[in-house]
Amino acid sequence: MRKILLATTALIGVAFAGAAQAAAPASPISLNVGGYDDFVAGYQSGGASVSPATGADNKQRHADFEDEFKIAFDALGKASNGVEYGANISLWNGAEATDSTPWSGGGSGLDVNSAYVWLSGAFGKVLFGDEHGASDLFVYAPTVGEGQIDGRYHDFVSSTHIAFFMPSGFDNTEHSTKVTYYTPKVGNDMNKVQLGVSYAPELYNYGQSIVKTQGPLTTNSLNGTSPDQDIIKGVLQYTGNFKPVNVTASGEFIHGGASHTPLDTTTFGAGLAGVTGATGDTHDFNSWGFGTQVAFDGVTLGGGYTNLGDYNTVEGQSKNQSSFNLGAKYEFDKVGVAASWINGRGYDNILTAPGTGDTTIANGTNYVKSFNAYGAGATYTWFPGLTSNIDGVLYDQKVDDAAPDSGKYGGYTVLVSQRLAF
């Protein structure tokens, strides 16, 4: 299967590149620069964000500032036959799966957030490189500003104590090196459908990193983040225009194969020998979901459901992994307000038990049997690109723990931000 995918990918690349090269003369390539800077003042309480080890006097800090920034370069050209082509390179300091603790924040260092070449025409659009892939077609609960349940609140809590359930189910900021193809939008002025398909040989593997071996990490195996490979994404999106109502609906399917790299040798499971089966390989997985949004007169209602299947699980971890979200947004003049809710359950193998010296979860399953996050936010646009935002998220979770109620905790965050997009 993998050989077929790789061969097909190579043929598609040669065909599209040949079509673009044959079109002459081409117009000069233009370059655009954009990005944003987002200053956030955050307050958080509870959430087991600090877990003092025995004998230590580590007190929780409730408030801090954060500054996230991105700069993006877009090159664009157009051939005489109408084929458009270009490249995108963007750098940011945001949270990544490849952080020493996944999604814990990038500090002030810059990482590549995207880097890809693309071609677009009557055949559709194809992208080669580090980008989100077909997931960009998937929709769920609408948000504003800092994103509520899909936003920045998790930067202010510990990712080793509070699980991160995403409305997209699978990480929608994932930008592993991949090939993505989007069909043209097919239909009429009232109804259109579009299909996106992506293939990535290694999950969370970027840029020039080449995985040369499978199995336990060696000096020849450069991917220590995820034990999954051969990731295939397929997303179908429908858009309907029933004036004054607009409808967007999407369905996704994601397949991943186990690379035979033990979980505890990856960032997703480092040091988790106490988790049942953590030294074993993860399972192959099939994830699926659906979502929709309905918009009319400034109001957008939406939600979604995702089932992660056996994603990032090992032997002994076989319970349901799923999430459900709902939300509403209202935009008028320069103001936008939104509220959303997500409920989830599933395994999070980087969780530790708060208040016990950062030990592994008592019964070794790391299964979050119940997670809820409730978010509300607002944004105000002062001038084009300049916005002020406020977010509040209340969350709670119950981890399947051997000691009654010892895995039950939660908290809240409040964020106020000033953002300039350019």
C-alpha positions as CSV (number, residue, x, y, z in Angstrom):
1,M,0.0,0.0,0.0
2,R,2.8,2.4,1.0
3,K,4.7,1.7,-2.3
4,I,1.6,2.4,-4.3
5,L,1.0,5.7,-2.5
6,L,4.6,6.8,-3.0
7,A,4.6,5.9,-6.7
8,T,1.3,7.7,-7.3
9,T,2.5,10.8,-5.4
10,A,5.6,10.9,-7.6
11,L,3.6,10.5,-10.9
12,I,1.2,13.3,-9.8
13,G,4.1,15.6,-9.0
14,V,5.8,15.0,-12.4
15,A,2.5,15.5,-14.3
16,F,1.6,18.8,-12.6
17,A,5.2,20.1,-12.8
18,G,5.3,19.2,-16.5
19,A,2.0,21.0,-17.2
20,A,3.2,24.2,-15.5
21,Q,6.6,24.1,-17.2
22,A,5.0,23.6,-20.7
23,A,3.0,26.8,-20.2
24,A,5.1,29.7,-21.5
25,P,5.7,32.4,-21.1
26,A,4.9,32.7,-17.3
27,S,4.3,36.0,-15.6
28,P,6.8,37.2,-13.0
29,I,6.5,35.8,-9.5
30,S,5.1,38.2,-6.9
31,L,6.0,38.1,-3.2
32,N,3.6,39.0,-0.4
33,V,4.5,39.2,3.3
34,G,2.0,38.8,6.1
35,G,1.5,37.5,9.6
36,Y,0.3,38.6,13.0
37,D,1.4,39.5,16.6
38,D,-0.9,38.5,19.4
39,F,-0.2,39.8,23.0
40,V,-2.2,37.9,25.6
41,A,-2.6,38.5,29.3
42,G,-3.8,35.4,31.0
43,Y,-5.2,34.4,34.4
44,Q,-5.7,30.8,35.4
45,S,-6.9,29.1,38.5
46,G,-7.0,25.4,39.4
47,G,-6.5,23.0,36.6
48,A,-3.8,21.2,38.6
49,S,-1.4,23.4,36.7
50,V,1.3,22.9,39.3
51,S,1.9,19.5,41.0
52,P,4.3,20.0,43.9
53,A,6.6,17.0,44.5
54,T,6.8,15.7,48.0
55,G,8.8,18.1,50.2
56,A,8.8,20.9,47.6
57,D,7.1,24.2,48.0
58,N,6.0,24.9,44.5
59,K,3.2,27.4,44.5
60,Q,0.8,28.0,41.6
61,R,1.3,31.2,39.6
62,H,-2.0,32.5,38.5
63,A,-1.2,35.2,35.9
64,D,1.3,35.7,33.1
65,F,1.8,37.4,29.7
66,E,2.3,35.6,26.4
67,D,3.2,36.9,23.0
68,E,2.6,34.7,19.9
69,F,3.7,35.9,16.5
70,K,3.9,34.5,12.9
71,I,5.4,35.8,9.7
72,A,4.4,34.3,6.4
73,F,5.9,34.7,2.9
74,D,3.7,33.9,-0.1
75,A,5.1,33.7,-3.7
76,L,2.6,33.6,-6.5
77,G,2.9,33.2,-10.3
78,K,0.5,32.6,-13.1
79,A,1.2,30.9,-16.4
80,S,-0.3,32.0,-19.7
81,N,-2.6,28.9,-19.8
82,G,-4.2,30.0,-16.5
83,V,-2.3,27.6,-14.2
84,E,-1.4,29.4,-10.9
85,Y,1.6,28.3,-8.8
86,G,3.4,29.4,-5.8
87,A,5.0,28.7,-2.5
88,N,4.3,29.5,1.2
89,I,6.8,29.7,4.0
90,S,5.7,30.8,7.5
91,L,7.5,30.9,10.8
92,W,6.0,31.2,14.3
93,N,6.8,30.7,18.0
94,G,3.6,28.8,18.8
95,A,3.1,25.4,20.5
96,E,4.1,22.3,18.6
97,A,3.8,18.5,19.0
98,T,7.6,18.4,18.9
99,D,8.0,20.5,22.1
100,S,9.7,18.5,24.9
101,T,6.2,18.3,26.3
102,P,3.8,18.3,23.4
103,W,1.9,21.5,22.7
104,S,3.4,23.2,25.8
105,G,4.4,26.4,24.0
106,G,7.2,27.4,21.8
107,G,8.8,30.3,23.8
108,S,10.6,32.9,21.7
109,G,12.2,30.5,19.3
110,L,10.9,30.2,15.7
111,D,9.6,27.0,14.2
112,V,8.5,26.4,10.6
113,N,4.7,26.4,10.7
114,S,4.3,25.8,7.0
115,A,6.5,25.4,3.9
116,Y,5.1,24.1,0.7
117,V,4.9,24.5,-3.1
118,W,1.5,24.5,-4.8
119,L,-0.2,24.4,-8.3
120,S,-3.8,25.2,-9.1
121,G,-5.9,25.1,-12.2
122,A,-8.9,23.4,-13.8
123,F,-7.6,20.1,-12.4
124,G,-7.9,21.3,-8.8
125,K,-5.1,22.2,-6.4
126,V,-2.1,20.2,-5.3
127,L,0.3,21.1,-2.4
128,F,3.7,19.6,-1.7
129,G,5.4,20.1,1.7
130,D,4.7,21.0,5.3
131,E,1.0,22.0,5.6
132,H,-2.2,21.1,7.3
133,G,-3.7,19.0,4.5
134,A,-7.2,18.0,3.9
135,S,-8.2,18.8,7.5
136,D,-8.6,22.4,6.5
137,L,-12.0,21.4,4.9
138,F,-13.4,20.1,8.3
139,V,-15.8,22.4,10.2
140,Y,-17.0,22.4,13.8
141,A,-18.3,24.8,16.4
142,P,-17.7,28.5,15.4
143,T,-15.4,30.7,17.5
144,V,-14.1,34.3,17.6
145,G,-11.0,36.0,18.9
146,E,-8.7,33.6,20.9
147,G,-10.8,30.6,19.9
148,Q,-12.6,29.6,23.1
149,I,-12.5,25.7,23.3
150,D,-10.3,25.7,20.2
151,G,-7.9,28.4,21.3
152,R,-5.2,29.7,23.5
153,Y,-6.5,28.7,27.0
154,H,-4.4,25.5,27.0
155,D,-1.2,27.6,26.8
156,F,-1.9,28.6,30.5
157,V,-2.4,25.1,32.0
158,S,-0.2,22.1,32.2
159,S,-0.5,19.7,29.3
160,T,0.7,16.9,31.6
161,H,-2.3,17.4,33.9
162,I,-5.1,18.7,31.8
163,A,-6.1,16.7,28.6
164,F,-6.4,18.6,25.4
165,F,-9.5,17.6,23.5
166,M,-9.8,19.4,20.1
167,P,-13.1,20.1,18.2
168,S,-11.4,18.7,15.1
169,G,-10.6,15.5,16.9
170,F,-7.3,15.0,15.2
171,D,-4.9,17.9,15.6
172,N,-6.0,20.5,13.0
173,T,-2.6,22.4,13.2
174,E,-0.6,19.3,12.2
175,H,1.7,20.1,9.3
176,S,3.7,17.0,8.7
177,T,5.5,16.9,5.4
178,K,2.9,15.6,3.0
179,V,1.2,15.8,-0.4
180,T,-2.4,17.1,-0.6
181,Y,-4.8,17.2,-3.5
182,Y,-8.1,19.2,-3.6
183,T,-10.6,18.6,-6.4
184,P,-12.3,21.6,-8.0
185,K,-15.6,22.6,-6.4
186,V,-18.2,20.7,-8.3
187,G,-21.8,21.8,-8.5
188,N,-23.8,25.0,-9.2
189,D,-24.4,28.4,-7.6
190,M,-26.6,26.8,-4.9
191,N,-24.8,23.5,-4.1
192,K,-21.1,22.6,-4.3
193,V,-18.9,19.7,-3.0
194,Q,-15.1,19.4,-2.8
195,L,-12.9,16.5,-1.8
196,G,-9.4,16.8,-0.2
197,V,-7.0,13.9,0.2
198,S,-3.6,14.0,2.0
199,Y,-0.8,11.5,2.5
200,A,2.1,11.9,5.0
201,P,4.8,9.1,5.4
202,E,5.5,10.1,9.0
203,L,3.3,11.9,11.5
204,Y,4.8,15.1,13.0
205,N,7.9,14.8,10.8
206,Y,8.9,18.1,9.2
207,G,11.3,19.7,6.7
208,Q,14.5,17.8,5.9
209,S,14.0,15.2,8.6
210,I,14.2,11.7,7.1
211,V,13.2,8.6,9.0
212,K,15.7,5.9,8.0
213,T,14.8,3.1,10.3
214,Q,11.7,1.6,12.1
215,G,11.7,0.4,15.6
216,P,13.5,1.9,18.7
217,L,15.1,5.2,18.1
218,T,18.7,5.2,16.8
219,T,21.0,7.9,15.4
220,N,19.6,7.0,12.0
221,S,16.0,7.6,13.0
222,L,15.3,11.2,13.4
223,N,11.6,11.1,14.3
224,G,11.1,10.9,18.1
225,T,7.7,12.6,18.2
226,S,5.0,10.2,17.1
227,P,4.9,6.4,16.6
228,D,2.5,6.7,13.7
229,Q,3.2,6.6,9.9
230,D,1.5,6.4,6.5
231,I,-1.2,8.9,7.5
232,I,-4.0,9.2,5.0
233,K,-6.7,12.0,5.3
234,G,-9.8,12.3,3.3
235,V,-12.3,15.2,3.9
236,L,-15.5,15.9,1.9
237,Q,-17.0,19.3,2.2
238,Y,-20.5,20.5,1.1
239,T,-21.5,24.1,0.8
240,G,-25.1,25.3,0.2
241,N,-26.4,28.8,-0.5
242,F,-30.1,28.9,0.4
243,K,-30.5,32.7,0.7
244,P,-30.4,34.0,3.3
245,V,-29.1,30.8,4.9
246,N,-25.7,29.3,4.1
247,V,-24.8,25.7,5.1
248,T,-21.4,24.0,5.3
249,A,-21.1,20.3,6.1
250,S,-18.1,18.1,6.2
251,G,-17.1,14.5,6.9
252,E,-13.5,13.2,7.5
253,F,-11.7,9.9,7.6
254,I,-8.1,9.5,8.8
255,H,-6.0,6.3,8.8
256,G,-2.7,5.8,10.4
257,G,-0.3,2.9,10.7
258,A,2.0,1.9,13.6
259,S,5.7,2.4,12.8
260,H,6.8,-0.2,15.4
261,T,8.5,2.5,17.4
262,P,7.7,1.8,21.1
263,L,5.5,4.6,22.6
264,D,7.8,5.2,25.5
265,T,10.7,6.2,23.1
266,T,8.6,9.0,21.6
267,T,7.7,12.5,22.8
268,F,4.1,11.3,23.0
269,G,5.1,8.7,25.7
270,A,8.5,9.4,27.0
271,G,9.1,8.2,30.5
272,L,5.7,6.6,30.8
273,A,6.8,3.1,31.8
274,G,4.0,3.1,34.4
275,V,1.3,3.2,31.7
276,T,0.1,-0.2,30.9
277,G,1.8,-1.4,27.7
278,A,3.6,1.9,27.1
279,T,6.8,0.0,26.1
280,G,4.9,-1.6,23.2
281,D,3.9,-0.4,19.8
282,T,0.9,1.7,19.2
283,H,-2.1,0.4,17.2
284,D,-3.0,1.2,13.7
285,F,-6.0,3.5,13.8
286,N,-9.0,4.8,11.9
287,S,-10.5,8.1,12.9
288,W,-13.7,9.6,11.5
289,G,-16.0,12.6,12.2
290,F,-18.5,15.0,10.8
291,G,-19.3,18.6,11.4
292,T,-21.6,21.4,10.2
293,Q,-22.2,25.1,10.3
294,V,-25.4,27.0,9.5
295,A,-25.1,30.8,9.0
296,F,-27.8,33.5,8.6
297,D,-28.1,37.2,9.3
298,G,-24.8,37.4,11.3
299,V,-25.5,34.3,13.3
300,T,-23.6,31.0,12.9
301,L,-24.6,27.8,14.6
302,G,-22.4,24.7,14.4
303,G,-20.9,21.6,15.9
304,G,-19.2,18.3,15.3
305,Y,-18.5,14.8,16.4
306,T,-15.2,12.9,16.1
307,N,-14.2,9.3,16.9
308,L,-10.4,8.8,17.2
309,G,-10.6,5.0,17.2
310,D,-7.3,3.5,18.4
311,Y,-5.2,6.6,17.9
312,N,-2.1,6.7,20.1
313,T,-3.1,3.7,22.1
314,V,-1.2,0.6,23.1
315,E,-2.1,-2.9,24.3
316,G,-4.6,-2.7,27.2
317,Q,-6.0,0.7,26.0
318,S,-9.3,-0.2,24.2
319,K,-11.9,2.2,25.5
320,N,-13.9,4.7,23.4
321,Q,-12.1,7.8,22.3
322,S,-14.5,10.5,21.0
323,S,-15.6,14.1,21.4
324,F,-18.6,16.2,20.7
325,N,-18.8,20.0,20.3
326,L,-21.5,22.7,19.9
327,G,-21.2,26.4,19.5
328,A,-22.8,29.7,18.3
329,K,-21.4,33.0,17.0
330,Y,-22.9,36.4,16.3
331,E,-21.2,39.1,14.4
332,F,-22.4,42.7,14.0
333,D,-20.6,45.8,12.9
334,K,-17.2,45.6,14.5
335,V,-18.2,43.1,17.2
336,G,-18.2,39.4,17.4
337,V,-19.3,37.2,20.3
338,A,-19.3,33.4,20.6
339,A,-19.9,30.5,23.0
340,S,-19.0,26.9,22.7
341,W,-18.8,23.6,24.6
342,I,-16.8,20.4,24.1
343,N,-17.2,17.0,25.8
344,G,-14.6,14.3,25.3
345,R,-13.2,11.0,26.5
346,G,-10.1,9.2,25.6
347,Y,-6.4,8.3,26.4
348,D,-3.8,11.0,27.0
349,N,-0.5,9.2,27.7
350,I,1.4,12.3,28.8
351,L,-0.9,12.9,31.8
352,T,0.5,12.5,35.3
353,A,-1.3,12.5,38.6
354,P,-1.4,16.0,40.3
355,G,-0.4,16.2,44.0
356,T,1.6,13.0,44.0
357,G,5.0,14.2,42.8
358,D,4.2,14.0,39.1
359,T,3.8,10.2,39.1
360,T,2.0,8.2,36.5
361,I,-1.8,7.7,36.8
362,A,-2.5,5.2,39.6
363,N,-4.0,2.4,37.6
364,G,-1.8,3.0,34.5
365,T,-4.5,3.6,31.9
366,N,-4.3,7.4,31.5
367,Y,-8.0,7.3,30.4
368,V,-9.9,10.5,30.7
369,K,-13.5,9.2,31.2
370,S,-15.0,12.7,31.1
371,F,-13.7,16.1,30.0
372,N,-15.8,19.2,29.5
373,A,-14.7,22.7,28.5
374,Y,-17.2,25.7,28.3
375,G,-15.9,28.8,26.5
376,A,-17.2,32.3,25.8
377,G,-15.4,35.1,24.0
378,A,-15.7,38.4,22.2
379,T,-13.7,40.4,19.8
380,Y,-13.8,44.1,18.7
381,T,-12.1,45.4,15.5
382,W,-10.7,48.9,16.0
383,F,-9.2,49.3,12.6
384,P,-8.5,46.8,9.8
385,G,-6.3,44.1,11.3
386,L,-6.3,45.5,14.8
387,T,-8.6,43.6,17.3
388,S,-9.0,43.4,21.1
389,N,-10.3,40.0,22.4
390,I,-11.4,38.4,25.6
391,D,-11.9,34.7,26.3
392,G,-13.1,32.7,29.3
393,V,-12.9,28.9,29.5
394,L,-14.1,26.7,32.3
395,Y,-13.0,23.1,32.2
396,D,-13.1,19.9,34.3
397,Q,-12.0,16.3,33.8
398,K,-12.2,12.9,35.5
399,V,-9.4,10.5,35.0
400,D,-10.0,6.8,35.5
401,D,-7.9,6.5,38.7
402,A,-7.7,3.7,41.2
403,A,-8.2,6.1,44.2
404,P,-11.8,7.5,44.3
405,D,-12.1,11.1,43.1
406,S,-8.2,11.5,43.1
407,G,-8.4,12.1,39.4
408,K,-11.2,14.6,39.5
409,Y,-10.1,18.2,39.0
410,G,-10.6,21.3,36.8
411,G,-10.2,25.1,36.6
412,Y,-10.7,28.1,34.5
413,T,-8.7,30.6,32.4
414,V,-9.4,34.2,31.4
415,L,-7.5,35.7,28.5
416,V,-7.4,39.4,27.3
417,S,-5.4,40.1,24.1
418,Q,-4.4,42.7,21.6
419,R,-3.8,41.4,18.1
420,L,-2.6,42.9,14.9
421,A,-2.8,40.9,11.7
422,F,-1.1,42.2,8.6
